[in-house]
């Protein structure tokens, strides 16, 4: 009977840091995206389709926000375009911390 009960662990993580208004948008993942990844838009040169991918140093100018949910390739992803969040909760990948903070500030996303 004990095998019928599923056990899960939940570790709460503080993400939002303040009262700054949060605006969300949706898009399609062009690659696997983890929850709280800083993401950028990528335009396919052949089809012109715009997808979202984890941000890179080369694509820092195309940053559009921070993913709220995880998504596999071709799945929908919700991301925030404004807000105040804890810096240690955001996955900036290989992007320099100062460059990430500056790129997100332009979108009215403030890392504290």
JOURPE-V377050 format. One record per residue. N is the residue number from 1. RES is the residue in one small letter. SS is DSSP state (h for helix, s for strand, l for the rest). PHI is phi in whole degrees, -180 to 180 (NA if undefined). NEAR is the number of other ideal C-beta (glycine too) atoms within 12 Angstrom. Layout:
n res ss phi near
N RES SS PHI NEAR
N RES SS PHI NEAR
//
This chain:
n res ss phi near
1 x l NA 4
2 x h -66 6
3 x h -74 6
4 x h -83 6
5 x l -96 7
6 x l -85 7
7 x l -113 8
8 x l -132 6
9 x l -110 6
10 x l -131 6
11 x l -115 6
12 x l -66 7
13 x l -131 15
14 x l -78 16
15 x l -116 26
16 x s -77 24
17 x l -107 20
18 x l -165 17
19 x l -96 10
20 x l -60 20
21 x l -58 15
22 x l -110 25
23 x l -117 19
24 x s -113 21
25 x s -146 23
26 x s -123 21
27 x s -157 30
28 x s -111 25
29 x s -73 31
30 x l -92 28
31 x l -154 26
32 x l -61 20
33 x s -125 37
34 x l -92 25
35 x l -59 24
36 x l 71 34
37 x s -73 35
38 x s -75 43
39 x s -122 51
40 x s -131 37
41 x s -92 28
42 x s -131 29
43 x s -103 18
44 x l -72 13
45 x l -67 8
46 x l -79 6
47 x l -94 10
48 x l 81 9
49 x l -70 15
50 x s -105 20
51 x s -127 29
52 x s -113 40
53 x s -142 34
54 x s -57 40
55 x l -67 38
56 x l -126 24
57 x l -60 21
58 x l -66 15
59 x l -104 27
60 x h -58 29
61 x h -71 18
62 x h -103 26
63 x s -64 38
64 x s -117 38
65 x s 160 37
66 x s -125 47
67 x s -66 42
68 x l -87 31
69 x l -127 24
70 x l -80 22
71 x s -151 28
72 x l -85 15
73 x l -54 18
74 x l 72 17
75 x l -96 20
76 x s -72 22
77 x s -134 36
78 x s -99 27
79 x s -139 41
80 x s -92 36
81 x l -111 27
82 x l -145 25
83 x s 145 31
84 x s -123 26
85 x s -130 36
86 x l -74 19
87 x h -61 24
88 x h -74 15
89 x h -90 27
90 x l -96 40
91 x s -91 26
92 x l -96 34
93 x l 63 28
94 x l -92 17
95 x l -73 28
96 x l -59 16
97 x h -59 20
98 x h -66 15
99 x h -67 24
100 x h -64 33
101 x h -62 23
102 x h -67 20
103 x h -65 31
104 x h -72 35
105 x h -62 21
106 x l -62 19
107 x l -92 34
108 x l 71 20
109 x s -108 41
110 x s -109 26
111 x s -92 32
112 x l -120 20
//
